[in-house]
Amino acid sequence: MTDRVWLFSYGTLQQEGVQLATFGRRLEGRADALPGYSTSPLEITDADVIATSGKTHHLIALPTGNPADEVGGVAFALTPAELAAADAYEVSAYKRIAIRLKSGLDAFVYVGTTPGQ
C-alpha cells in the first residue's frame, strides 16, 4: 500500500463485519495504545451504524489530562479513500484528530467532541 495513513481504533472498527461493510476488506493492524485518554460508553442512535456494528452503545475516547491513562486498541494502515469511508461511518459525536500513539506512531483517531472545540 503506497499512500497509506494510520488509523487507531479502540472500538467497532476492529470488528470484521464493520471492516467489510466500511472498507470492503478485512484490515490487518498492530496493537498500540492512545495515551492521555480513557473511554466512556456512548449511545448510538444512527440506525445504519447500529445495523453495521450490531451495537447500540460504542466506546468514545475522552482526554483525561493524565499522560499515564491510556486506551488500548489497534493501528490499521488505510488508503486515503478508506479513511474517508471511516469518516462516513463515524457519528457526529466523534471527531478525527492526528495524534502520536504510545509506540511513537503518528495516526488518526476518533475521539469525543466537546463544546468549544
C-alpha positions in Angstrom: 0.0 0.0 0.0 1.7 3.1 -1.2 -0.3 6.1 0.1 -1.2 4.8 3.5 -2.3 6.5 6.6 -2.6 5.1 10.1 -5.9 4.9 11.9 -6.1 3.9 15.5 -9.2 2.0 16.6 -10.3 1.2 20.1 -13.8 0.2 19.2 -16.1 -1.1 16.5 -13.7 -0.5 13.6 -11.9 -3.6 14.9 -14.9 -5.8 14.2 -14.6 -7.9 11.0 -18.2 -7.1 9.9 -17.7 -3.4 10.3 -14.5 -3.5 8.3 -16.1 -5.5 5.5 -19.1 -3.1 5.4 -16.9 0.0 5.6 -13.8 -0.9 3.7 -14.7 -4.0 1.6 -11.9 -5.9 3.2 -10.6 -7.2 6.5 -7.9 -4.9 7.9 -4.6 -6.0 9.4 -3.2 -4.0 12.2 -0.9 -3.8 15.2 -1.6 -3.4 18.9 -1.0 0.1 20.3 -2.4 2.5 22.8 -3.7 6.0 23.0 -2.1 7.9 25.8 -3.8 10.5 27.9 -7.4 9.2 27.2 -10.0 7.0 28.8 -13.2 5.6 27.3 -16.9 6.1 28.2 -19.9 4.4 26.6 -21.8 6.4 24.0 -25.4 5.7 23.0 -25.7 5.3 19.2 -29.0 6.4 17.5 -28.0 6.1 13.9 -29.8 3.1 12.5 -27.2 2.4 9.8 -24.3 2.4 12.3 -26.3 0.2 14.7 -27.0 -2.3 11.9 -23.4 -2.3 10.8 -21.9 -2.7 14.3 -24.7 -4.7 16.0 -24.4 -2.4 19.0 -26.4 0.4 20.4 -23.5 1.7 22.5 -20.0 2.3 21.4 -16.9 3.5 23.3 -15.8 7.1 23.0 -12.3 8.3 24.0 -12.1 11.5 26.0 -8.9 13.3 27.1 -8.1 12.9 30.8 -5.2 15.3 31.2 -3.2 12.4 32.7 -0.5 11.0 30.4 -0.5 7.8 32.4 -4.0 7.0 31.3 -4.3 5.1 28.0 -6.8 3.3 25.8 -5.7 0.1 24.1 -6.5 -0.7 20.5 -5.2 -1.4 17.1 -3.5 0.8 14.5 -4.6 0.0 10.9 -2.9 1.1 7.7 -5.6 2.6 5.3 -5.7 4.3 2.0 -6.9 7.9 2.0 -10.2 6.6 0.4 -10.6 4.1 3.2 -10.0 6.9 5.8 -12.9 8.9 4.1 -15.1 5.8 4.4 -14.3 5.6 8.1 -15.2 9.3 8.4 -18.6 8.5 6.8 -19.1 5.6 9.3 -18.5 7.6 12.5 -21.4 9.5 14.0 -21.1 13.3 14.8 -20.2 12.7 18.4 -16.7 11.8 17.2 -14.1 13.9 15.5 -10.9 12.7 13.8 -7.7 14.1 15.1 -4.0 13.3 14.5 -2.1 12.0 17.5 1.1 10.2 18.4 0.4 6.7 19.8 2.3 5.1 22.7 4.5 3.3 20.2 5.5 6.6 18.6 3.4 6.0 15.5 1.6 9.1 14.2 -2.0 8.1 13.5 -5.5 9.4 13.2 -8.1 8.6 15.9 -11.7 9.3 16.5 -12.3 11.0 19.9 -15.2 12.7 21.6 -16.2 16.2 20.5 -16.6 18.7 23.3 -18.3 22.1 23.2 -15.9 24.9 22.1 -13.6 22.6 20.1 
